[in-house]
Amino acid sequence: MDEINIEDFMRVDLRIARVKEAIEVPEADKLVKLVLDVGELGEKTVFAGIKAAYKLEELIDKYVVLVNNLKPRQMKFGLSEGMILAAGPGGEDIFMVGPDAGAKEGMRVK
């Protein structure tokens, strides 16, 4: 695995975000459309491959870690403006990374 230095890591803008909306993407097998509240930074829309692991209603108001400065990507379902952090092999075994209680929307992860 290639190592990075602290300057490389600091280029990644990780932010706390709260899921405002979780929308089914009927034509996608794995994707859910998430509208995220990133505090003073506004809202971001992200398509996440978590459909098999989470029910839409349990995602609302959940706090996640967002890669905020990822270049937006046009997908056939819409524009994805970032990426949420998750771990696991996929399918039902995927686990979103979230902050401890007290973290607020827009806080930078360092």
C-alpha positions, 0 to 999 in steps of 0.5 A, a space after each residue: 500500500 502506498 503511504 501518504 504524508 500529512 499534507 496529502 491527508 489534509 487535502 481531503 476535506 472530511 466533514 460531519 453531515 446529517 442525512 436530511 432525506 434518503 430517497 430510493 433510486 428504483 432503477 439502481 440495485 445498490 444506490 440510495 440518494 442522500 441529501 446531506 446537511 453540511 451546516 454552514 456549507 449547505 446541502 450536498 447530494 450523494 449517491 451511496 451503495 448502501 441500499 441492502 444494508 439500511 432502510 430509508 427511514 432509519 437513515 433520516 437524521 443519522 450523522 455520517 462522515 462526508 468526503 466534502 471536496 470530492 469532485 462531483 460526478 454525473 451519474 445516470 441518476 443525478 449528480 453525486 457531490 461527495 462520498 460518505 465513509 463506510 466499511 465492509 465487503 458490501 451488500 448487507 454487510 456495509 457499515 457507515 462511519 459516524 461521529 460520537 454524540 455532540 458532533 455538529 453538521 459541518 465540523 471538519 474531521 481532523 
